[in-house]
Amino acid sequence: MGVLFAPLCALASSVLAQPREMYASDDPSGLQEKLQSIVDFHSAFWNCSFSFAVHNDTMEIAVAAGANDWAKPTTSRLTPNSQIPMGSTTKMYTAVSVVRLAEAGTIHLDQPVAPLVDKYLAKPMPCEQAPAYCEVECAPISYCFVQPEPACSNTTDETYNKCSYCLRYLHCYPSKGRPTAVTVLNLWKNDARIEKVTFRHILSMSSGLRDYYDTPGGTDWLYYSVLNSTRDVEPLEYLVEQDKSFLFSPGEEIVVPAGQPGAGQTVRRGAYSTNAYSLIGLALAGLFELDDWAQLDQRSLAWGRHLPADDATLFPTRGTCLSQPGIAHQYTSVTENETFVDISNHSCLNSWMGGNIAPRPMDVARFTFAAFRNDAKALIMT
């Protein structure tokens, strides 16, 4: 989701350097001690917690300061091994995964995502696994997802959201006028532009798709539901709920107007969209013919065979952060100037493929260095 849950800050740094083995225990420069003193100072000054790591071919250092659980600040302390939900850091892992697949020839960056998402949506799931309410509440209105009629206006957004969990079981309830599957085009109310959205568009924020806070009626329902609910808002519910209008057409270019920096230049339009990353995930679930979106191994996709043996990165899917003992506590205030509250017992999914990572800062420092190092050992060559 891209929200940094204060008062916990996690920082990771990767620095390019010439190879030389060195660890925190082998630190003649005293860098670890200096970094520790810095995070200790700022933790006390700002009354918050910090975790920081640096990694390259010459050193690996991690430090932390402050409380983990602020209800027990003296006994529950943040450590370098605390796994910290880092929101949009997930997008870097997703982007590297997609580029790696493109470099391997498995997909193409300019390939539309919709056909692969449709493949996932159309895969028939065992009817005995369908939520109990699907047959009575959702199957009779399933035509509203495909070809809305006037009567569909009586169906509430809440009902559509609930029925998003039935979309892959529609084949279980055959009847005249009912679809056996839906497509991305159907979900986007037959706006053909959704079929032109590519992997590259999503990664470069040029798809024109709206974000999670763009919900019908301007209610910010999805934003507040994610922040203030123990239940998981799964990818299909994200897509069903979000505003389907485009901010601009995928890949649209404009000429910078006079009087603006870069006037006269032709540039591609951009708009940040976390929701769009769910489309990447569903496309990959279709590519790999997965039964369930949560089966996608985000960590292995990003690292491949280069995954460090002691990597502790988590990509939560279902359940609360509190159910994962290694994940640090999270805090937020829903509105400005409110007291921070602990939301660790809320859903840890955040937003799949765009915000569901919980690593140690050292894990991120290692990954960043591995992805962007300027030699043949880099995870991506592009």
C-alpha positions as a Markdown table, in Angstrom:
| # | Residue | x | y | z |
|---|---|---|---|---|
| 1 | Met | 0.0 | 0.0 | 0.0 |
| 2 | Gly | 3.0 | 2.3 | 0.3 |
| 3 | Val | 2.2 | 3.5 | 3.8 |
| 4 | Leu | 5.1 | 3.8 | 6.2 |
| 5 | Phe | 3.8 | 2.9 | 9.6 |
| 6 | Ala | 5.4 | 5.2 | 12.1 |
| 7 | Pro | 7.0 | 5.3 | 14.7 |
| 8 | Leu | 9.0 | 2.5 | 13.2 |
| 9 | Cys | 11.5 | 3.3 | 10.5 |
| 10 | Ala | 13.5 | 0.7 | 8.6 |
| 11 | Leu | 16.4 | 1.7 | 6.4 |
| 12 | Ala | 18.5 | -0.5 | 4.1 |
| 13 | Ser | 21.6 | 0.6 | 2.1 |
| 14 | Ser | 23.6 | -1.2 | -0.6 |
| 15 | Val | 26.9 | 0.4 | -1.7 |
| 16 | Leu | 28.9 | -0.7 | -4.7 |
| 17 | Ala | 32.5 | -1.5 | -3.9 |
| 18 | Gln | 35.4 | -3.8 | -4.8 |
| 19 | Pro | 35.2 | -7.3 | -3.3 |
| 20 | Arg | 36.7 | -7.8 | 0.1 |
| 21 | Glu | 35.1 | -10.0 | 2.8 |
| 22 | Met | 34.2 | -8.1 | 5.9 |
| 23 | Tyr | 31.5 | -8.4 | 8.5 |
| 24 | Ala | 30.3 | -6.5 | 11.5 |
| 25 | Ser | 32.7 | -8.5 | 13.7 |
| 26 | Asp | 35.6 | -7.4 | 11.3 |
| 27 | Asp | 35.1 | -3.7 | 11.4 |
| 28 | Pro | 38.4 | -1.9 | 11.9 |
| 29 | Ser | 36.8 | 1.4 | 10.9 |
| 30 | Gly | 34.3 | 1.2 | 13.8 |
| 31 | Leu | 31.5 | 1.8 | 11.4 |
| 32 | Gln | 29.0 | -0.4 | 13.2 |
| 33 | Glu | 29.7 | 1.4 | 16.5 |
| 34 | Lys | 29.2 | 4.7 | 14.8 |
| 35 | Leu | 26.0 | 3.6 | 13.1 |
| 36 | Gln | 24.7 | 2.2 | 16.4 |
| 37 | Ser | 25.3 | 5.5 | 18.1 |
| 38 | Ile | 23.4 | 7.4 | 15.4 |
| 39 | Val | 20.3 | 5.2 | 15.5 |
| 40 | Asp | 20.4 | 5.3 | 19.4 |
| 41 | Phe | 20.5 | 9.0 | 19.3 |
| 42 | His | 17.6 | 9.5 | 16.9 |
| 43 | Ser | 15.5 | 6.8 | 18.6 |
| 44 | Ala | 15.8 | 8.7 | 21.9 |
| 45 | Phe | 15.4 | 12.1 | 20.3 |
| 46 | Trp | 12.3 | 11.2 | 18.1 |
| 47 | Asn | 10.9 | 8.6 | 20.5 |
| 48 | Cys | 10.7 | 6.0 | 17.8 |
| 49 | Ser | 12.5 | 2.9 | 16.6 |
| 50 | Phe | 15.1 | 2.5 | 13.8 |
| 51 | Ser | 16.6 | -0.5 | 12.0 |
| 52 | Phe | 19.4 | 0.1 | 9.5 |
| 53 | Ala | 21.6 | -2.2 | 7.4 |
| 54 | Val | 24.4 | -1.8 | 4.9 |
| 55 | His | 25.6 | -4.5 | 2.5 |
| 56 | Asn | 28.1 | -4.7 | -0.3 |
| 57 | Asp | 31.0 | -6.9 | -1.3 |
| 58 | Thr | 33.2 | -5.4 | 1.5 |
| 59 | Met | 30.9 | -5.3 | 4.5 |
| 60 | Glu | 27.7 | -6.3 | 6.1 |
| 61 | Ile | 26.5 | -4.4 | 9.1 |
| 62 | Ala | 23.1 | -4.1 | 10.8 |
| 63 | Val | 22.0 | -2.0 | 13.7 |
| 64 | Ala | 18.7 | -1.3 | 15.5 |
| 65 | Ala | 17.4 | 0.9 | 18.3 |
| 66 | Gly | 14.1 | 1.5 | 20.1 |
| 67 | Ala | 11.1 | -0.5 | 21.2 |
| 68 | Asn | 9.3 | -3.2 | 19.2 |
| 69 | Asp | 6.1 | -3.3 | 21.2 |
| 70 | Trp | 5.6 | 0.1 | 22.6 |
| 71 | Ala | 3.2 | -1.3 | 25.2 |
| 72 | Lys | 6.4 | -3.0 | 26.7 |
| 73 | Pro | 9.1 | -0.6 | 25.6 |
| 74 | Thr | 11.8 | -1.8 | 28.1 |
| 75 | Thr | 11.3 | -5.6 | 27.5 |
| 76 | Ser | 10.3 | -5.8 | 23.8 |
| 77 | Arg | 13.1 | -4.3 | 21.8 |
| 78 | Leu | 13.6 | -4.0 | 18.1 |
| 79 | Thr | 16.6 | -6.0 | 16.8 |
| 80 | Pro | 18.4 | -6.2 | 13.4 |
| 81 | Asn | 16.6 | -9.5 | 12.9 |
| 82 | Ser | 13.1 | -8.1 | 13.3 |
| 83 | Gln | 11.1 | -8.5 | 10.1 |
| 84 | Ile | 9.5 | -5.1 | 9.3 |
| 85 | Pro | 6.6 | -4.6 | 7.0 |
| 86 | Met | 8.0 | -2.2 | 4.4 |
| 87 | Gly | 5.0 | -1.6 | 2.1 |
| 88 | Ser | 6.0 | -0.5 | -1.4 |
| 89 | Thr | 9.5 | -2.0 | -1.1 |
| 90 | Thr | 7.6 | -5.0 | -2.4 |
| 91 | Lys | 7.4 | -3.3 | -5.8 |
| 92 | Met | 11.1 | -3.5 | -6.2 |
| 93 | Tyr | 11.0 | -7.3 | -5.8 |
| 94 | Thr | 8.0 | -7.5 | -8.1 |
| 95 | Ala | 9.7 | -5.4 | -10.8 |
| 96 | Val | 12.9 | -7.5 | -10.6 |
| 97 | Ser | 10.8 | -10.7 | -10.8 |
| 98 | Val | 9.1 | -9.5 | -14.0 |
| 99 | Val | 12.3 | -8.3 | -15.6 |
| 100 | Arg | 14.0 | -11.7 | -14.8 |
| 101 | Leu | 11.1 | -13.5 | -16.4 |
| 102 | Ala | 11.3 | -11.2 | -19.5 |
| 103 | Glu | 15.1 | -11.8 | -19.7 |
| 104 | Ala | 14.5 | -15.5 | -19.6 |
| 105 | Gly | 12.0 | -15.2 | -22.5 |
| 106 | Thr | 9.1 | -16.5 | -20.3 |
| 107 | Ile | 7.1 | -13.2 | -20.8 |
| 108 | His | 7.6 | -10.0 | -22.7 |
| 109 | Leu | 7.5 | -6.6 | -21.0 |
| 110 | Asp | 5.2 | -5.2 | -23.7 |
| 111 | Gln | 2.9 | -8.2 | -23.3 |
| 112 | Pro | -0.7 | -7.3 | -22.1 |
| 113 | Val | -1.5 | -8.8 | -18.7 |
| 114 | Ala | -5.2 | -9.3 | -19.3 |
| 115 | Pro | -5.0 | -12.7 | -21.1 |
| 116 | Leu | -3.0 | -14.2 | -18.3 |
| 117 | Val | -5.3 | -12.8 | -15.7 |
| 118 | Asp | -8.2 | -14.2 | -17.6 |
| 119 | Lys | -6.5 | -17.6 | -17.6 |
| 120 | Tyr | -6.3 | -17.5 | -13.8 |
| 121 | Leu | -10.0 | -16.3 | -13.6 |
| 122 | Ala | -11.2 | -19.1 | -15.9 |
| 123 | Lys | -9.4 | -22.0 | -14.2 |
| 124 | Pro | -12.3 | -24.0 | -12.7 |
| 125 | Met | -11.9 | -24.5 | -8.9 |
| 126 | Pro | -13.4 | -27.5 | -7.0 |
| 127 | Cys | -17.0 | -26.6 | -6.2 |
| 128 | Glu | -16.8 | -28.0 | -2.7 |
| 129 | Gln | -14.3 | -25.3 | -1.9 |
| 130 | Ala | -16.7 | -22.5 | -2.8 |
| 131 | Pro | -17.8 | -20.1 | 0.0 |
| 132 | Ala | -21.2 | -21.3 | 1.3 |
| 133 | Tyr | -22.9 | -18.0 | 0.3 |
| 134 | Cys | -21.9 | -18.1 | -3.4 |
| 135 | Glu | -24.8 | -20.2 | -4.7 |
| 136 | Val | -27.6 | -18.2 | -3.1 |
| 137 | Glu | -26.1 | -14.6 | -2.9 |
| 138 | Cys | -23.7 | -14.4 | -5.9 |
| 139 | Ala | -24.6 | -16.9 | -8.6 |
| 140 | Pro | -28.0 | -15.2 | -9.3 |
| 141 | Ile | -26.4 | -11.8 | -9.9 |
| 142 | Ser | -23.3 | -13.1 | -11.7 |
| 143 | Tyr | -24.5 | -11.7 | -15.0 |
| 144 | Cys | -24.0 | -8.2 | -13.5 |
| 145 | Phe | -20.3 | -8.7 | -13.8 |
| 146 | Val | -20.5 | -9.5 | -17.5 |
| 147 | Gln | -23.4 | -7.6 | -19.0 |
| 148 | Pro | -25.1 | -5.3 | -16.4 |
| 149 | Glu | -28.8 | -4.8 | -16.7 |
| 150 | Pro | -31.0 | -2.1 | -15.1 |
| 151 | Ala | -31.7 | -4.5 | -12.2 |
| 152 | Cys | -28.0 | -4.7 | -11.4 |
| 153 | Ser | -28.2 | -1.1 | -10.0 |
| 154 | Asn | -29.9 | -2.5 | -6.9 |
| 155 | Thr | -26.7 | -4.6 | -6.1 |
| 156 | Thr | -24.6 | -2.8 | -3.5 |
| 157 | Asp | -20.8 | -2.4 | -3.7 |
| 158 | Glu | -20.6 | -4.5 | -0.6 |
| 159 | Thr | -22.3 | -7.4 | -2.4 |
| 160 | Tyr | -20.0 | -7.1 | -5.4 |
| 161 | Asn | -17.0 | -7.1 | -3.1 |
| 162 | Lys | -18.3 | -10.2 | -1.2 |
| 163 | Cys | -19.0 | -12.0 | -4.5 |
| 164 | Ser | -15.5 | -11.4 | -5.8 |
| 165 | Tyr | -14.6 | -14.5 | -3.8 |
| 166 | Cys | -17.0 | -16.5 | -5.9 |
| 167 | Leu | -15.8 | -15.5 | -9.3 |
| 168 | Arg | -13.7 | -18.6 | -9.8 |
| 169 | Tyr | -16.7 | -20.9 | -8.8 |
| 170 | Leu | -19.3 | -19.6 | -11.3 |
| 171 | His | -19.1 | -22.8 | -13.3 |
| 172 | Cys | -20.5 | -24.6 | -10.3 |
| 173 | Tyr | -23.9 | -22.9 | -10.7 |
| 174 | Pro | -24.9 | -23.2 | -14.4 |
| 175 | Ser | -28.1 | -21.6 | -15.5 |
| 176 | Lys | -29.4 | -19.7 | -18.5 |
| 177 | Gly | -27.9 | -16.2 | -18.6 |
| 178 | Arg | -25.2 | -16.9 | -16.1 |
| 179 | Pro | -21.5 | -16.7 | -17.0 |
| 180 | Thr | -19.2 | -19.6 | -16.2 |
| 181 | Ala | -16.3 | -17.2 | -15.9 |
| 182 | Val | -15.5 | -13.5 | -16.0 |
| 183 | Thr | -12.7 | -11.6 | -17.7 |
| 184 | Val | -10.7 | -8.5 | -16.8 |
| 185 | Leu | -12.6 | -6.7 | -19.5 |
| 186 | Asn | -15.8 | -7.6 | -17.7 |
| 187 | Leu | -14.5 | -6.3 | -14.4 |
| 188 | Trp | -13.5 | -3.0 | -16.1 |
| 189 | Lys | -17.0 | -2.6 | -17.5 |
| 190 | Asn | -15.9 | -3.4 | -21.0 |
| 191 | Asp | -13.4 | -0.6 | -21.2 |
| 192 | Ala | -11.1 | -2.0 | -23.9 |
| 193 | Arg | -8.2 | 0.0 | -22.6 |
| 194 | Ile | -7.7 | -2.5 | -19.8 |
| 195 | Glu | -6.7 | -5.1 | -22.5 |
| 196 | Lys | -3.9 | -2.8 | -23.6 |
| 197 | Val | -2.2 | -2.6 | -20.2 |
| 198 | Thr | 1.2 | -4.3 | -20.3 |
| 199 | Phe | 3.8 | -5.4 | -17.7 |
| 200 | Arg | 5.9 | -2.4 | -18.7 |
| 201 | His | 3.0 | 0.0 | -18.2 |
| 202 | Ile | 2.4 | -1.2 | -14.7 |
| 203 | Leu | 6.1 | -1.3 | -13.7 |
| 204 | Ser | 6.6 | 2.2 | -15.0 |
| 205 | Met | 3.4 | 3.6 | -13.5 |
| 206 | Ser | 2.1 | 4.6 | -17.0 |
| 207 | Ser | -0.9 | 2.3 | -17.1 |
| 208 | Gly | -3.4 | 5.0 | -16.2 |
| 209 | Leu | -5.0 | 2.7 | -13.6 |
| 210 | Arg | -6.2 | 4.3 | -10.4 |
| 211 | Asp | -4.9 | 3.5 | -6.9 |
| 212 | Tyr | -6.4 | 2.0 | -3.8 |
| 213 | Tyr | -7.6 | 5.3 | -2.4 |
| 214 | Asp | -9.7 | 5.9 | -5.6 |
| 215 | Thr | -12.8 | 4.1 | -4.6 |
| 216 | Pro | -16.3 | 4.8 | -6.0 |
| 217 | Gly | -18.0 | 7.8 | -4.4 |
| 218 | Gly | -14.7 | 9.0 | -2.9 |
| 219 | Thr | -15.3 | 7.0 | 0.3 |
| 220 | Asp | -11.7 | 5.7 | 0.6 |
| 221 | Trp | -13.4 | 2.5 | 1.8 |
| 222 | Leu | -10.5 | 0.3 | 0.6 |
| 223 | Tyr | -7.9 | 2.5 | 2.3 |
| 224 | Tyr | -9.6 | 2.4 | 5.6 |
| 225 | Ser | -10.6 | -1.2 | 5.4 |
| 226 | Val | -7.0 | -2.3 | 4.9 |
| 227 | Leu | -5.7 | -0.1 | 7.7 |
| 228 | Asn | -8.4 | -0.9 | 10.2 |
| 229 | Ser | -9.5 | -4.5 | 9.6 |
| 230 | Thr | -8.3 | -7.9 | 10.7 |
| 231 | Arg | -9.7 | -9.5 | 7.5 |
| 232 | Asp | -7.7 | -9.8 | 4.3 |
| 233 | Val | -8.7 | -7.8 | 1.3 |
| 234 | Glu | -7.7 | -10.2 | -1.4 |
| 235 | Pro | -6.6 | -9.3 | -4.9 |
| 236 | Leu | -9.9 | -9.9 | -6.7 |
| 237 | Glu | -11.7 | -7.8 | -4.1 |
| 238 | Tyr | -9.2 | -5.0 | -4.7 |
| 239 | Leu | -9.9 | -5.1 | -8.4 |
| 240 | Val | -13.7 | -5.4 | -8.0 |
| 241 | Glu | -13.8 | -2.5 | -5.6 |
| 242 | Gln | -11.5 | 0.0 | -7.2 |
| 243 | Asp | -12.6 | 2.8 | -9.5 |
| 244 | Lys | -12.4 | 1.4 | -13.0 |
| 245 | Ser | -12.0 | 4.8 | -14.8 |
| 246 | Phe | -8.6 | 5.5 | -16.3 |
| 247 | Leu | -6.7 | 8.6 | -15.4 |
| 248 | Phe | -5.3 | 8.4 | -19.0 |
| 249 | Ser | -4.9 | 5.7 | -21.6 |
| 250 | Pro | -2.1 | 3.2 | -21.1 |
| 251 | Gly | 1.2 | 4.6 | -22.3 |
| 252 | Glu | -0.3 | 7.9 | -23.3 |
| 253 | Glu | 2.1 | 10.7 | -24.2 |
| 254 | Ile | 1.7 | 14.4 | -24.0 |
| 255 | Val | 3.7 | 17.5 | -24.9 |
| 256 | Val | 4.9 | 19.5 | -21.9 |
| 257 | Pro | 3.1 | 22.9 | -22.2 |
| 258 | Ala | 4.8 | 26.2 | -22.5 |
| 259 | Gly | 6.0 | 27.7 | -19.2 |
| 260 | Gln | 6.6 | 24.3 | -17.6 |
| 261 | Pro | 10.0 | 22.6 | -17.1 |
| 262 | Gly | 10.8 | 20.6 | -20.3 |
| 263 | Ala | 8.3 | 22.6 | -22.3 |
| 264 | Gly | 7.9 | 21.2 | -25.8 |
| 265 | Gln | 9.2 | 17.8 | -24.9 |
| 266 | Thr | 7.0 | 14.7 | -25.5 |
| 267 | Val | 6.7 | 12.7 | -22.3 |
| 268 | Arg | 4.8 | 9.6 | -21.2 |
| 269 | Arg | 2.2 | 10.3 | -18.5 |
| 270 | Gly | 2.4 | 8.6 | -15.2 |
| 271 | Ala | 0.3 | 8.0 | -12.1 |
| 272 | Tyr | 1.2 | 5.9 | -9.1 |
| 273 | Ser | -0.9 | 2.7 | -8.8 |
| 274 | Thr | -0.4 | 0.0 | -6.2 |
| 275 | Asn | -3.6 | -1.8 | -7.3 |
| 276 | Ala | -2.1 | -2.3 | -10.7 |
| 277 | Tyr | 0.5 | -4.6 | -9.2 |
| 278 | Ser | -2.2 | -7.0 | -8.2 |
| 279 | Leu | -2.8 | -7.5 | -12.0 |
| 280 | Ile | 0.8 | -8.5 | -12.3 |
| 281 | Gly | 0.4 | -11.1 | -9.6 |
| 282 | Leu | -2.8 | -12.5 | -11.1 |
| 283 | Ala | -1.1 | -12.6 | -14.5 |
| 284 | Leu | 1.8 | -14.6 | -13.1 |
| 285 | Ala | -0.7 | -16.9 | -11.2 |
| 286 | Gly | -2.3 | -17.5 | -14.7 |
| 287 | Leu | 1.1 | -18.0 | -16.3 |
| 288 | Phe | 2.1 | -20.7 | -13.8 |
| 289 | Glu | -1.4 | -22.2 | -13.7 |
| 290 | Leu | -1.8 | -21.7 | -9.9 |
| 291 | Asp | -4.9 | -22.7 | -8.1 |
| 292 | Asp | -4.6 | -19.9 | -5.6 |
| 293 | Trp | -2.9 | -16.5 | -5.9 |
| 294 | Ala | -1.2 | -17.0 | -2.5 |
| 295 | Gln | 0.7 | -19.9 | -4.0 |
| 296 | Leu | 3.0 | -17.5 | -6.0 |
| 297 | Asp | 6.4 | -17.7 | -4.4 |
| 298 | Gln | 7.4 | -14.0 | -4.5 |
| 299 | Arg | 10.8 | -14.5 | -2.9 |
| 300 | Ser | 12.0 | -17.2 | -5.2 |
| 301 | Leu | 10.7 | -15.3 | -8.3 |
| 302 | Ala | 12.8 | -12.3 | -7.3 |
| 303 | Trp | 16.0 | -14.1 | -6.2 |
| 304 | Gly | 16.0 | -17.3 | -8.2 |
| 305 | Arg | 19.0 | -19.5 | -7.5 |
| 306 | His | 20.8 | -16.6 | -5.9 |
| 307 | Leu | 18.7 | -16.6 | -2.8 |
| 308 | Pro | 20.9 | -16.3 | 0.3 |
| 309 | Ala | 20.6 | -19.3 | 2.6 |
| 310 | Asp | 19.8 | -17.1 | 5.6 |
| 311 | Asp | 17.4 | -14.7 | 3.9 |
| 312 | Ala | 14.5 | -14.0 | 6.3 |
| 313 | Thr | 12.2 | -12.1 | 3.9 |
| 314 | Leu | 8.5 | -12.8 | 4.3 |
| 315 | Phe | 5.7 | -12.1 | 1.9 |
| 316 | Pro | 2.5 | -12.4 | 4.0 |
| 317 | Thr | -0.7 | -13.4 | 2.2 |
| 318 | Arg | -3.4 | -14.3 | 4.6 |
| 319 | Gly | -3.6 | -13.6 | 8.3 |
| 320 | Thr | -2.5 | -10.9 | 10.7 |
| 321 | Cys | 1.1 | -9.7 | 11.3 |
| 322 | Leu | 0.7 | -10.7 | 14.9 |
| 323 | Ser | 0.4 | -14.3 | 13.7 |
| 324 | Gln | 4.0 | -14.1 | 12.4 |
| 325 | Pro | 6.2 | -14.1 | 15.5 |
| 326 | Gly | 9.2 | -12.5 | 13.8 |
| 327 | Ile | 7.3 | -9.5 | 12.4 |
| 328 | Ala | 7.8 | -6.2 | 14.2 |
| 329 | His | 4.9 | -4.3 | 15.5 |
| 330 | Gln | 3.3 | -1.7 | 13.3 |
| 331 | Tyr | 1.8 | 1.7 | 14.3 |
| 332 | Thr | -0.3 | 4.3 | 12.5 |
| 333 | Ser | -2.7 | 7.1 | 13.0 |
| 334 | Val | -5.6 | 7.0 | 10.6 |
| 335 | Thr | -6.1 | 10.8 | 10.5 |
| 336 | Glu | -3.7 | 13.7 | 11.1 |
| 337 | Asn | -2.6 | 14.5 | 14.7 |
| 338 | Glu | -4.1 | 11.3 | 16.1 |
| 339 | Thr | -2.3 | 9.2 | 18.6 |
| 340 | Phe | -0.5 | 6.2 | 17.0 |
| 341 | Val | -2.2 | 2.9 | 17.5 |
| 342 | Asp | -0.8 | -0.7 | 17.2 |
| 343 | Ile | -2.2 | -2.4 | 14.1 |
| 344 | Ser | -0.2 | -5.6 | 14.3 |
| 345 | Asn | -3.3 | -7.6 | 14.8 |
| 346 | His | -4.7 | -6.4 | 11.5 |
| 347 | Ser | -4.2 | -8.1 | 8.1 |
| 348 | Cys | -0.6 | -8.3 | 7.1 |
| 349 | Leu | -1.5 | -8.6 | 3.3 |
| 350 | Asn | -1.5 | -4.9 | 2.9 |
| 351 | Ser | -1.6 | -5.1 | -1.0 |
| 352 | Trp | -0.4 | -8.2 | -2.8 |
| 353 | Met | 2.7 | -7.7 | -5.0 |
| 354 | Gly | 2.7 | -4.0 | -4.2 |
| 355 | Gly | 3.0 | -3.8 | -0.4 |
| 356 | Asn | 3.1 | -7.2 | 1.3 |
| 357 | Ile | 6.8 | -7.6 | 2.2 |
| 358 | Ala | 8.2 | -8.0 | 5.7 |
| 359 | Pro | 12.0 | -8.4 | 5.6 |
| 360 | Arg | 14.9 | -7.5 | 7.8 |
| 361 | Pro | 16.6 | -4.4 | 6.5 |
| 362 | Met | 19.7 | -6.6 | 5.9 |
| 363 | Asp | 17.6 | -8.7 | 3.5 |
| 364 | Val | 16.6 | -5.6 | 1.5 |
| 365 | Ala | 20.2 | -4.3 | 1.4 |
| 366 | Arg | 21.4 | -7.6 | 0.0 |
| 367 | Phe | 18.7 | -7.7 | -2.5 |
| 368 | Thr | 19.2 | -4.2 | -3.7 |
| 369 | Phe | 22.9 | -4.8 | -4.1 |
| 370 | Ala | 22.3 | -8.0 | -6.0 |
| 371 | Ala | 19.7 | -6.5 | -8.3 |
| 372 | Phe | 21.6 | -3.4 | -9.3 |
| 373 | Arg | 25.3 | -4.3 | -9.0 |
| 374 | Asn | 27.1 | -3.4 | -12.2 |
| 375 | Asp | 28.6 | -6.7 | -13.1 |
| 376 | Ala | 27.7 | -10.2 | -14.4 |
| 377 | Lys | 26.6 | -11.2 | -10.9 |
| 378 | Ala | 23.6 | -8.9 | -11.0 |
| 379 | Leu | 20.1 | -10.4 | -10.8 |
| 380 | Ile | 19.0 | -8.5 | -13.9 |
| 381 | Met | 21.0 | -7.4 | -16.9 |
| 382 | Thr | 18.6 | -4.8 | -18.3 |
